[in-house]
């Protein structure tokens, strides 16, 4: 994989959702719904051929999707 993994994370006390590149302190974009944040993060992950990691409000990982060259992407 070539780009940074993209994370969808709760922000502002869980009232909004952010997209953040792995290892970055700053949020790339903030969205009112998780769906909007997922779509933005998915587009970035596809363009960067990286992985998308989606968190729940409690911080637990809800889902992972790989858009890279990994022949054995993570399941679930």
Protein Blocks (a to p, Z undefined) as FASTA:
>chain_A
ZZdcdddddeehhlaccdddehiabdfbdcfbfklmmmmmmmmmmmnopadddddfkopa
fbdcdfbfbfbdceZZ
